[in-house]
């Protein structure tokens, strides 16, 4: 996970809401955006708040793990 909050320009990212987010409860949404060397994750109800950034390999490993659950 990349912990540098200013890593790259996040203003041009296209955020996509998780298909698993509960549409009846707008307060429980995760959004993801991809950049050339990172995958960013944020809480949609706090769009300007903290974000996580993962390298592509770490994100792929995470996605594979959660899809098995």
mmCIF file of the N, C-alpha and C atoms, coordinates in Angstrom:
data_MODEL
# 
_entry.id   MODEL 
# 
loop_
_atom_site.group_PDB 
_atom_site.id 
_atom_site.type_symbol 
_atom_site.label_atom_id 
_atom_site.label_alt_id 
_atom_site.label_comp_id 
_atom_site.label_asym_id 
_atom_site.label_entity_id 
_atom_site.label_seq_id 
_atom_site.pdbx_PDB_ins_code 
_atom_site.Cartn_x 
_atom_site.Cartn_y 
_atom_site.Cartn_z 
_atom_site.occupancy 
_atom_site.B_iso_or_equiv 
_atom_site.pdbx_formal_charge 
_atom_site.auth_seq_id 
_atom_site.auth_comp_id 
_atom_site.auth_asym_id 
_atom_site.auth_atom_id 
_atom_site.pdbx_PDB_model_num 
ATOM 1   N N  . UNK A 1 1  ? 0.841   -1.165  0.000   1.00 0.00 ? 1  UNK A N  1 
ATOM 2   C CA . UNK A 1 1  ? 0.000   0.000   0.000   1.00 0.00 ? 1  UNK A CA 1 
ATOM 3   C C  . UNK A 1 1  ? 0.888   1.229   0.000   1.00 0.00 ? 1  UNK A C  1 
ATOM 4   N N  . UNK A 1 2  ? 0.517   2.207   -0.773  1.00 0.00 ? 2  UNK A N  1 
ATOM 5   C CA . UNK A 1 2  ? 1.261   3.458   -0.859  1.00 0.00 ? 2  UNK A CA 1 
ATOM 6   C C  . UNK A 1 2  ? 0.638   4.444   0.127   1.00 0.00 ? 2  UNK A C  1 
ATOM 7   N N  . UNK A 1 3  ? 1.441   4.959   1.041   1.00 0.00 ? 3  UNK A N  1 
ATOM 8   C CA . UNK A 1 3  ? 0.897   5.816   2.090   1.00 0.00 ? 3  UNK A CA 1 
ATOM 9   C C  . UNK A 1 3  ? 1.117   7.295   1.861   1.00 0.00 ? 3  UNK A C  1 
ATOM 10  N N  . UNK A 1 4  ? 1.725   7.684   0.768   1.00 0.00 ? 4  UNK A N  1 
ATOM 11  C CA . UNK A 1 4  ? 1.975   9.090   0.478   1.00 0.00 ? 4  UNK A CA 1 
ATOM 12  C C  . UNK A 1 4  ? 0.686   9.716   -0.051  1.00 0.00 ? 4  UNK A C  1 
ATOM 13  N N  . UNK A 1 5  ? 0.004   10.586  0.742   1.00 0.00 ? 5  UNK A N  1 
ATOM 14  C CA . UNK A 1 5  ? -1.280  11.123  0.308   1.00 0.00 ? 5  UNK A CA 1 
ATOM 15  C C  . UNK A 1 5  ? -1.194  12.029  -0.907  1.00 0.00 ? 5  UNK A C  1 
ATOM 16  N N  . UNK A 1 6  ? -0.024  12.534  -1.222  1.00 0.00 ? 6  UNK A N  1 
ATOM 17  C CA . UNK A 1 6  ? 0.098   13.416  -2.375  1.00 0.00 ? 6  UNK A CA 1 
ATOM 18  C C  . UNK A 1 6  ? 0.706   12.711  -3.580  1.00 0.00 ? 6  UNK A C  1 
ATOM 19  N N  . UNK A 1 7  ? 0.742   11.407  -3.565  1.00 0.00 ? 7  UNK A N  1 
ATOM 20  C CA . UNK A 1 7  ? 1.344   10.650  -4.667  1.00 0.00 ? 7  UNK A CA 1 
ATOM 21  C C  . UNK A 1 7  ? 0.512   10.812  -5.931  1.00 0.00 ? 7  UNK A C  1 
ATOM 22  N N  . UNK A 1 8  ? 0.981   11.612  -6.856  1.00 0.00 ? 8  UNK A N  1 
ATOM 23  C CA . UNK A 1 8  ? 0.289   11.806  -8.123  1.00 0.00 ? 8  UNK A CA 1 
ATOM 24  C C  . UNK A 1 8  ? -0.851  12.804  -7.996  1.00 0.00 ? 8  UNK A C  1 
ATOM 25  N N  . UNK A 1 9  ? -1.408  13.199  -9.137  1.00 0.00 ? 9  UNK A N  1 
ATOM 26  C CA . UNK A 1 9  ? -2.513  14.140  -9.165  1.00 0.00 ? 9  UNK A CA 1 
ATOM 27  C C  . UNK A 1 9  ? -3.817  13.368  -9.176  1.00 0.00 ? 9  UNK A C  1 
ATOM 28  N N  . UNK A 1 10 ? -4.525  13.372  -8.058  1.00 0.00 ? 10 UNK A N  1 
ATOM 29  C CA . UNK A 1 10 ? -5.762  12.614  -7.926  1.00 0.00 ? 10 UNK A CA 1 
ATOM 30  C C  . UNK A 1 10 ? -6.971  13.372  -8.454  1.00 0.00 ? 10 UNK A C  1 
ATOM 31  N N  . UNK A 1 11 ? -6.814  14.629  -8.847  1.00 0.00 ? 11 UNK A N  1 
ATOM 32  C CA . UNK A 1 11 ? -7.960  15.429  -9.276  1.00 0.00 ? 11 UNK A CA 1 
ATOM 33  C C  . UNK A 1 11 ? -8.561  14.946  -10.597 1.00 0.00 ? 11 UNK A C  1 
ATOM 34  N N  . UNK A 1 12 ? -7.791  14.290  -11.436 1.00 0.00 ? 12 UNK A N  1 
ATOM 35  C CA . UNK A 1 12 ? -8.276  13.849  -12.742 1.00 0.00 ? 12 UNK A CA 1 
ATOM 36  C C  . UNK A 1 12 ? -8.745  12.400  -12.747 1.00 0.00 ? 12 UNK A C  1 
ATOM 37  N N  . UNK A 1 13 ? -8.785  11.755  -11.605 1.00 0.00 ? 13 UNK A N  1 
ATOM 38  C CA . UNK A 1 13 ? -9.181  10.355  -11.548 1.00 0.00 ? 13 UNK A CA 1 
ATOM 39  C C  . UNK A 1 13 ? -10.676 10.196  -11.799 1.00 0.00 ? 13 UNK A C  1 
ATOM 40  N N  . UNK A 1 14 ? -11.054 9.095   -12.448 1.00 0.00 ? 14 UNK A N  1 
ATOM 41  C CA . UNK A 1 14 ? -12.456 8.758   -12.660 1.00 0.00 ? 14 UNK A CA 1 
ATOM 42  C C  . UNK A 1 14 ? -12.835 7.706   -11.626 1.00 0.00 ? 14 UNK A C  1 
ATOM 43  N N  . UNK A 1 15 ? -13.636 8.092   -10.662 1.00 0.00 ? 15 UNK A N  1 
ATOM 44  C CA . UNK A 1 15 ? -14.023 7.209   -9.570  1.00 0.00 ? 15 UNK A CA 1 
ATOM 45  C C  . UNK A 1 15 ? -15.238 6.387   -9.960  1.00 0.00 ? 15 UNK A C  1 
ATOM 46  N N  . UNK A 1 16 ? -15.197 5.090   -9.618  1.00 0.00 ? 16 UNK A N  1 
ATOM 47  C CA . UNK A 1 16 ? -16.278 4.156   -9.917  1.00 0.00 ? 16 UNK A CA 1 
ATOM 48  C C  . UNK A 1 16 ? -16.747 3.546   -8.609  1.00 0.00 ? 16 UNK A C  1 
ATOM 49  N N  . UNK A 1 17 ? -18.056 3.566   -8.404  1.00 0.00 ? 17 UNK A N  1 
ATOM 50  C CA . UNK A 1 17 ? -18.631 3.013   -7.184  1.00 0.00 ? 17 UNK A CA 1 
ATOM 51  C C  . UNK A 1 17 ? -18.657 1.484   -7.271  1.00 0.00 ? 17 UNK A C  1 
ATOM 52  N N  . UNK A 1 18 ? -18.368 0.837   -6.178  1.00 0.00 ? 18 UNK A N  1 
ATOM 53  C CA . UNK A 1 18 ? -18.387 -0.612  -6.119  1.00 0.00 ? 18 UNK A CA 1 
ATOM 54  C C  . UNK A 1 18 ? -19.764 -1.152  -6.475  1.00 0.00 ? 18 UNK A C  1 
ATOM 55  N N  . UNK A 1 19 ? -19.800 -2.213  -7.262  1.00 0.00 ? 19 UNK A N  1 
ATOM 56  C CA . UNK A 1 19 ? -21.079 -2.839  -7.604  1.00 0.00 ? 19 UNK A CA 1 
ATOM 57  C C  . UNK A 1 19 ? -21.688 -3.538  -6.397  1.00 0.00 ? 19 UNK A C  1 
ATOM 58  N N  . UNK A 1 20 ? -20.902 -3.725  -5.351  1.00 0.00 ? 20 UNK A N  1 
ATOM 59  C CA . UNK A 1 20 ? -21.404 -4.354  -4.132  1.00 0.00 ? 20 UNK A CA 1 
ATOM 60  C C  . UNK A 1 20 ? -21.911 -3.335  -3.127  1.00 0.00 ? 20 UNK A C  1 
ATOM 61  N N  . UNK A 1 21 ? -21.818 -2.047  -3.433  1.00 0.00 ? 21 UNK A N  1 
ATOM 62  C CA . UNK A 1 21 ? -22.334 -1.026  -2.528  1.00 0.00 ? 21 UNK A CA 1 
ATOM 63  C C  . UNK A 1 21 ? -23.850 -1.113  -2.486  1.00 0.00 ? 21 UNK A C  1 
ATOM 64  N N  . UNK A 1 22 ? -24.401 -0.905  -1.339  1.00 0.00 ? 22 UNK A N  1 
ATOM 65  C CA . UNK A 1 22 ? -25.842 -0.982  -1.126  1.00 0.00 ? 22 UNK A CA 1 
ATOM 66  C C  . UNK A 1 22 ? -26.491 0.288   -1.661  1.00 0.00 ? 22 UNK A C  1 
ATOM 67  N N  . UNK A 1 23 ? -27.220 0.195   -2.763  1.00 0.00 ? 23 UNK A N  1 
ATOM 68  C CA . UNK A 1 23 ? -27.813 1.378   -3.373  1.00 0.00 ? 23 UNK A CA 1 
ATOM 69  C C  . UNK A 1 23 ? -28.921 1.982   -2.516  1.00 0.00 ? 23 UNK A C  1 
ATOM 70  N N  . UNK A 1 24 ? -29.507 1.212   -1.603  1.00 0.00 ? 24 UNK A N  1 
ATOM 71  C CA . UNK A 1 24 ? -30.557 1.747   -0.741  1.00 0.00 ? 24 UNK A CA 1 
ATOM 72  C C  . UNK A 1 24 ? -29.979 2.534   0.430   1.00 0.00 ? 24 UNK A C  1 
ATOM 73  N N  . UNK A 1 25 ? -28.663 2.393   0.653   1.00 0.00 ? 25 UNK A N  1 
ATOM 74  C CA . UNK A 1 25 ? -28.022 3.097   1.754   1.00 0.00 ? 25 UNK A CA 1 
ATOM 75  C C  . UNK A 1 25 ? -26.789 3.806   1.207   1.00 0.00 ? 25 UNK A C  1 
ATOM 76  N N  . UNK A 1 26 ? -26.959 5.058   0.801   1.00 0.00 ? 26 UNK A N  1 
ATOM 77  C CA . UNK A 1 26 ? -25.887 5.815   0.174   1.00 0.00 ? 26 UNK A CA 1 
ATOM 78  C C  . UNK A 1 26 ? -24.682 6.056   1.058   1.00 0.00 ? 26 UNK A C  1 
ATOM 79  N N  . UNK A 1 27 ? -24.781 5.740   2.345   1.00 0.00 ? 27 UNK A N  1 
ATOM 80  C CA . UNK A 1 27 ? -23.654 5.993   3.243   1.00 0.00 ? 27 UNK A CA 1 
ATOM 81  C C  . UNK A 1 27 ? -22.670 4.831   3.296   1.00 0.00 ? 27 UNK A C  1 
ATOM 82  N N  . UNK A 1 28 ? -22.921 3.775   2.569   1.00 0.00 ? 28 UNK A N  1 
ATOM 83  C CA . UNK A 1 28 ? -22.039 2.610   2.601   1.00 0.00 ? 28 UNK A CA 1 
ATOM 84  C C  . UNK A 1 28 ? -21.478 2.321   1.212   1.00 0.00 ? 28 UNK A C  1 
ATOM 85  N N  . UNK A 1 29 ? -20.654 3.232   0.713   1.00 0.00 ? 29 UNK A N  1 
ATOM 86  C CA . UNK A 1 29 ? -20.122 3.075   -0.636  1.00 0.00 ? 29 UNK A CA 1 
ATOM 87  C C  . UNK A 1 29 ? -18.605 3.208   -0.665  1.00 0.00 ? 29 UNK A C  1 
ATOM 88  N N  . UNK A 1 30 ? -18.007 2.354   -1.435  1.00 0.00 ? 30 UNK A N  1 
ATOM 89  C CA . UNK A 1 30 ? -16.572 2.414   -1.686  1.00 0.00 ? 30 UNK A CA 1 
ATOM 90  C C  . UNK A 1 30 ? -16.403 2.741   -3.163  1.00 0.00 ? 30 UNK A C  1 
ATOM 91  N N  . UNK A 1 31 ? -15.463 3.633   -3.460  1.00 0.00 ? 31 UNK A N  1 
ATOM 92  C CA . UNK A 1 31 ? -15.178 3.977   -4.841  1.00 0.00 ? 31 UNK A CA 1 
ATOM 93  C C  . UNK A 1 31 ? -13.719 3.668   -5.155  1.00 0.00 ? 31 UNK A C  1 
ATOM 94  N N  . UNK A 1 32 ? -13.474 3.292   -6.402  1.00 0.00 ? 32 UNK A N  1 
ATOM 95  C CA . UNK A 1 32 ? -12.139 2.912   -6.853  1.00 0.00 ? 32 UNK A CA 1 
ATOM 96  C C  . UNK A 1 32 ? -11.810 3.697   -8.118  1.00 0.00 ? 32 UNK A C  1 
ATOM 97  N N  . UNK A 1 33 ? -10.554 4.108   -8.233  1.00 0.00 ? 33 UNK A N  1 
ATOM 98  C CA . UNK A 1 33 ? -10.074 4.782   -9.445  1.00 0.00 ? 33 UNK A CA 1 
ATOM 99  C C  . UNK A 1 33 ? -8.706  4.199   -9.792  1.00 0.00 ? 33 UNK A C  1 
ATOM 100 N N  . UNK A 1 34 ? -8.469  4.011   -11.067 1.00 0.00 ? 34 UNK A N  1 
ATOM 101 C CA . UNK A 1 34 ? -7.175  3.484   -11.490 1.00 0.00 ? 34 UNK A CA 1 
ATOM 102 C C  . UNK A 1 34 ? -6.336  4.599   -12.099 1.00 0.00 ? 34 UNK A C  1 
ATOM 103 N N  . UNK A 1 35 ? -5.061  4.524   -11.844 1.00 0.00 ? 35 UNK A N  1 
ATOM 104 C CA . UNK A 1 35 ? -4.068  5.434   -12.407 1.00 0.00 ? 35 UNK A CA 1 
ATOM 105 C C  . UNK A 1 35 ? -2.971  4.549   -12.995 1.00 0.00 ? 35 UNK A C  1 
ATOM 106 N N  . UNK A 1 36 ? -2.039  5.115   -13.734 1.00 0.00 ? 36 UNK A N  1 
ATOM 107 C CA . UNK A 1 36 ? -1.027  4.270   -14.387 1.00 0.00 ? 36 UNK A CA 1 
ATOM 108 C C  . UNK A 1 36 ? -0.272  3.302   -13.463 1.00 0.00 ? 36 UNK A C  1 
ATOM 109 N N  . UNK A 1 37 ? 0.059   3.732   -12.252 1.00 0.00 ? 37 UNK A N  1 
ATOM 110 C CA . UNK A 1 37 ? 0.833   2.851   -11.371 1.00 0.00 ? 37 UNK A CA 1 
ATOM 111 C C  . UNK A 1 37 ? 0.151   2.555   -10.045 1.00 0.00 ? 37 UNK A C  1 
ATOM 112 N N  . UNK A 1 38 ? -1.105  3.007   -9.884  1.00 0.00 ? 38 UNK A N  1 
ATOM 113 C CA . UNK A 1 38 ? -1.806  2.785   -8.617  1.00 0.00 ? 38 UNK A CA 1 
ATOM 114 C C  . UNK A 1 38 ? -3.285  2.528   -8.838  1.00 0.00 ? 38 UNK A C  1 
ATOM 115 N N  . UNK A 1 39 ? -3.887  1.917   -7.837  1.00 0.00 ? 39 UNK A N  1 
ATOM 116 C CA . UNK A 1 39 ? -5.335  1.794   -7.742  1.00 0.00 ? 39 UNK A CA 1 
ATOM 117 C C  . UNK A 1 39 ? -5.710  2.518   -6.461  1.00 0.00 ? 39 UNK A C  1 
ATOM 118 N N  . UNK A 1 40 ? -6.589  3.506   -6.561  1.00 0.00 ? 40 UNK A N  1 
ATOM 119 C CA . UNK A 1 40 ? -6.968  4.323   -5.411  1.00 0.00 ? 40 UNK A CA 1 
ATOM 120 C C  . UNK A 1 40 ? -8.337  3.874   -4.901  1.00 0.00 ? 40 UNK A C  1 
ATOM 121 N N  . UNK A 1 41 ? -8.533  3.970   -3.594  1.00 0.00 ? 41 UNK A N  1 
ATOM 122 C CA . UNK A 1 41 ? -9.791  3.594   -2.956  1.00 0.00 ? 41 UNK A CA 1 
ATOM 123 C C  . UNK A 1 41 ? -10.176 4.708   -1.992  1.00 0.00 ? 41 UNK A C  1 
ATOM 124 N N  . UNK A 1 42 ? -11.468 5.059   -1.983  1.00 0.00 ? 42 UNK A N  1 
ATOM 125 C CA . UNK A 1 42 ? -11.950 6.084   -1.057  1.00 0.00 ? 42 UNK A CA 1 
ATOM 126 C C  . UNK A 1 42 ? -13.365 5.754   -0.598  1.00 0.00 ? 42 UNK A C  1 
ATOM 127 N N  . UNK A 1 43 ? -13.775 6.414   0.451   1.00 0.00 ? 43 UNK A N  1 
ATOM 128 C CA . UNK A 1 43 ? -15.135 6.338   0.971   1.00 0.00 ? 43 UNK A CA 1 
ATOM 129 C C  . UNK A 1 43 ? -15.944 7.405   0.245   1.00 0.00 ? 43 UNK A C  1 
ATOM 130 N N  . UNK A 1 44 ? -16.999 7.028   -0.450  1.00 0.00 ? 44 UNK A N  1 
ATOM 131 C CA . UNK A 1 44 ? -17.734 7.988   -1.276  1.00 0.00 ? 44 UNK A CA 1 
ATOM 132 C C  . UNK A 1 44 ? -18.397 9.093   -0.466  1.00 0.00 ? 44 UNK A C  1 
ATOM 133 N N  . UNK A 1 45 ? -18.719 8.853   0.780   1.00 0.00 ? 45 UNK A N  1 
ATOM 134 C CA . UNK A 1 45 ? -19.359 9.907   1.567   1.00 0.00 ? 45 UNK A CA 1 
ATOM 135 C C  . UNK A 1 45 ? -18.358 10.936  2.083   1.00 0.00 ? 45 UNK A C  1 
ATOM 136 N N  . UNK A 1 46 ? -17.070 10.679  1.866   1.00 0.00 ? 46 UNK A N  1 
ATOM 137 C CA . UNK A 1 46 ? -16.018 11.621  2.252   1.00 0.00 ? 46 UNK A CA 1 
ATOM 138 C C  . UNK A 1 46 ? -15.019 11.709  1.086   1.00 0.00 ? 46 UNK A C  1 
ATOM 139 N N  . UNK A 1 47 ? -15.498 12.200  -0.041  1.00 0.00 ? 47 UNK A N  1 
ATOM 140 C CA . UNK A 1 47 ? -14.719 12.186  -1.284  1.00 0.00 ? 47 UNK A CA 1 
ATOM 141 C C  . UNK A 1 47 ? -13.399 12.942  -1.193  1.00 0.00 ? 47 UNK A C  1 
ATOM 142 N N  . UNK A 1 48 ? -13.307 13.923  -0.327  1.00 0.00 ? 48 UNK A N  1 
ATOM 143 C CA . UNK A 1 48 ? -12.063 14.686  -0.191  1.00 0.00 ? 48 UNK A CA 1 
ATOM 144 C C  . UNK A 1 48 ? -11.236 14.220  0.996   1.00 0.00 ? 48 UNK A C  1 
ATOM 145 N N  . UNK A 1 49 ? -11.680 13.168  1.641   1.00 0.00 ? 49 UNK A N  1 
ATOM 146 C CA . UNK A 1 49 ? -10.979 12.649  2.814   1.00 0.00 ? 49 UNK A CA 1 
ATOM 147 C C  . UNK A 1 49 ? -9.851  11.711  2.442   1.00 0.00 ? 49 UNK A C  1 
ATOM 148 N N  . UNK A 1 50 ? -9.443  10.887  3.389   1.00 0.00 ? 50 UNK A N  1 
ATOM 149 C CA . UNK A 1 50 ? -8.318  9.967   3.160   1.00 0.00 ? 50 UNK A CA 1 
ATOM 150 C C  . UNK A 1 50 ? -8.601  8.987   2.028   1.00 0.00 ? 50 UNK A C  1 
ATOM 151 N N  . UNK A 1 51 ? -7.537  8.618   1.351   1.00 0.00 ? 51 UNK A N  1 
ATOM 152 C CA . UNK A 1 51 ? -7.618  7.629   0.267   1.00 0.00 ? 51 UNK A CA 1 
ATOM 153 C C  . UNK A 1 51 ? -6.489  6.636   0.440   1.00 0.00 ? 51 UNK A C  1 
ATOM 154 N N  . UNK A 1 52 ? -6.737  5.439   0.003   1.00 0.00 ? 52 UNK A N  1 
ATOM 155 C CA . UNK A 1 52 ? -5.692  4.428   -0.018  1.00 0.00 ? 52 UNK A CA 1 
ATOM 156 C C  . UNK A 1 52 ? -5.199  4.290   -1.444  1.00 0.00 ? 52 UNK A C  1 
ATOM 157 N N  . UNK A 1 53 ? -3.932  3.976   -1.608  1.00 0.00 ? 53 UNK A N  1 
ATOM 158 C CA . UNK A 1 53 ? -3.366  3.736   -2.935  1.00 0.00 ? 53 UNK A CA 1 
ATOM 159 C C  . UNK A 1 53 ? -2.593  2.427   -2.891  1.00 0.00 ? 53 UNK A C  1 
ATOM 160 N N  . UNK A 1 54 ? -2.900  1.550   -3.820  1.00 0.00 ? 54 UNK A N  1 
ATOM 161 C CA . UNK A 1 54 ? -2.263  0.240   -3.893  1.00 0.00 ? 54 UNK A CA 1 
ATOM 162 C C  . UNK A 1 54 ? -1.536  0.102   -5.226  1.00 0.00 ? 54 UNK A C  1 
ATOM 163 N N  . UNK A 1 55 ? -0.456  -0.642  -5.219  1.00 0.00 ? 55 UNK A N  1 
ATOM 164 C CA . UNK A 1 55 ? 0.190   -1.019  -6.469  1.00 0.00 ? 55 UNK A CA 1 
ATOM 165 C C  . UNK A 1 55 ? -0.694  -2.026  -7.181  1.00 0.00 ? 55 UNK A C  1 
ATOM 166 N N  . UNK A 1 56 ? -0.575  -2.147  -8.500  1.00 0.00 ? 56 UNK A N  1 
ATOM 167 C CA . UNK A 1 56 ? -1.431  -3.068  -9.255  1.00 0.00 ? 56 UNK A CA 1 
ATOM 168 C C  . UNK A 1 56 ? -1.374  -4.511  -8.753  1.00 0.00 ? 56 UNK A C  1 
ATOM 169 N N  . UNK A 1 57 ? -0.205  -4.991  -8.390  1.00 0.00 ? 57 UNK A N  1 
ATOM 170 C CA . UNK A 1 57 ? -0.082  -6.377  -7.914  1.00 0.00 ? 57 UNK A CA 1 
ATOM 171 C C  . UNK A 1 57 ? -0.807  -6.570  -6.585  1.00 0.00 ? 57 UNK A C  1 
ATOM 172 N N  . UNK A 1 58 ? -0.634  -5.624  -5.655  1.00 0.00 ? 58 UNK A N  1 
ATOM 173 C CA . UNK A 1 58 ? -1.312  -5.717  -4.355  1.00 0.00 ? 58 UNK A CA 1 
ATOM 174 C C  . UNK A 1 58 ? -2.825  -5.675  -4.544  1.00 0.00 ? 58 UNK A C  1 
ATOM 175 N N  . UNK A 1 59 ? -3.305  -4.827  -5.453  1.00 0.00 ? 59 UNK A N  1 
ATOM 176 C CA . UNK A 1 59 ? -4.746  -4.746  -5.692  1.00 0.00 ? 59 UNK A CA 1 
ATOM 177 C C  . UNK A 1 59 ? -5.262  -6.048  -6.300  1.00 0.00 ? 59 UNK A C  1 
ATOM 178 N N  . UNK A 1 60 ? -4.542  -6.601  -7.250  1.00 0.00 ? 60 UNK A N  1 
ATOM 179 C CA . UNK A 1 60 ? -4.954  -7.864  -7.871  1.00 0.00 ? 60 UNK A CA 1 
ATOM 180 C C  . UNK A 1 60 ? -5.011  -8.983  -6.835  1.00 0.00 ? 60 UNK A C  1 
ATOM 181 N N  . UNK A 1 61 ? -4.023  -9.034  -5.949  1.00 0.00 ? 61 UNK A N  1 
ATOM 182 C CA . UNK A 1 61 ? -4.024  -10.046 -4.887  1.00 0.00 ? 61 UNK A CA 1 
ATOM 183 C C  . UNK A 1 61 ? -5.216  -9.859  -3.957  1.00 0.00 ? 61 UNK A C  1 
ATOM 184 N N  . UNK A 1 62 ? -5.507  -8.598  -3.582  1.00 0.00 ? 62 UNK A N  1 
ATOM 185 C CA . UNK A 1 62 ? -6.640  -8.301  -2.717  1.00 0.00 ? 62 UNK A CA 1 
ATOM 186 C C  . UNK A 1 62 ? -7.951  -8.701  -3.389  1.00 0.00 ? 62 UNK A C  1 
ATOM 187 N N  . UNK A 1 63 ? -8.133  -8.299  -4.652  1.00 0.00 ? 63 UNK A N  1 
ATOM 188 C CA . UNK A 1 63 ? -9.364  -8.604  -5.369  1.00 0.00 ? 63 UNK A CA 1 
ATOM 189 C C  . UNK A 1 63 ? -9.578  -10.115 -5.502  1.00 0.00 ? 63 UNK A C  1 
ATOM 190 N N  . UNK A 1 64 ? -8.507  -10.848 -5.754  1.00 0.00 ? 64 UNK A N  1 
ATOM 191 C CA . UNK A 1 64 ? -8.609  -12.301 -5.838  1.00 0.00 ? 64 UNK A CA 1 
ATOM 192 C C  . UNK A 1 64 ? -9.026  -12.884 -4.486  1.00 0.00 ? 64 UNK A C  1 
ATOM 193 N N  . UNK A 1 65 ? -8.469  -12.358 -3.415  1.00 0.00 ? 65 UNK A N  1 
ATOM 194 C CA . UNK A 1 65 ? -8.784  -12.848 -2.074  1.00 0.00 ? 65 UNK A CA 1 
ATOM 195 C C  . UNK A 1 65 ? -10.258 -12.594 -1.718  1.00 0.00 ? 65 UNK A C  1 
ATOM 196 N N  . UNK A 1 66 ? -10.746 -11.392 -1.933  1.00 0.00 ? 66 UNK A N  1 
ATOM 197 C CA . UNK A 1 66 ? -12.128 -11.088 -1.555  1.00 0.00 ? 66 UNK A CA 1 
ATOM 198 C C  . UNK A 1 66 ? -13.145 -11.772 -2.468  1.00 0.00 ? 66 UNK A C  1 
ATOM 199 N N  . UNK A 1 67 ? -12.763 -12.068 -3.691  1.00 0.00 ? 67 UNK A N  1 
ATOM 200 C CA . UNK A 1 67 ? -13.712 -12.752 -4.586  1.00 0.00 ? 67 UNK A CA 1 
ATOM 201 C C  . UNK A 1 67 ? -13.909 -14.205 -4.184  1.00 0.00 ? 67 UNK A C  1 
ATOM 202 N N  . UNK A 1 68 ? -13.002 -14.749 -3.392  1.00 0.00 ? 68 UNK A N  1 
ATOM 203 C CA . UNK A 1 68 ? -13.133 -16.125 -2.905  1.00 0.00 ? 68 UNK A CA 1 
ATOM 204 C C  . UNK A 1 68 ? -14.042 -16.216 -1.682  1.00 0.00 ? 68 UNK A C  1 
ATOM 205 N N  . UNK A 1 69 ? -14.315 -15.091 -1.045  1.00 0.00 ? 69 UNK A N  1 
ATOM 206 C CA . UNK A 1 69 ? -15.113 -15.082 0.199   1.00 0.00 ? 69 UNK A CA 1 
ATOM 207 C C  . UNK A 1 69 ? -16.564 -15.375 -0.046  1.00 0.00 ? 69 UNK A C  1 
# 
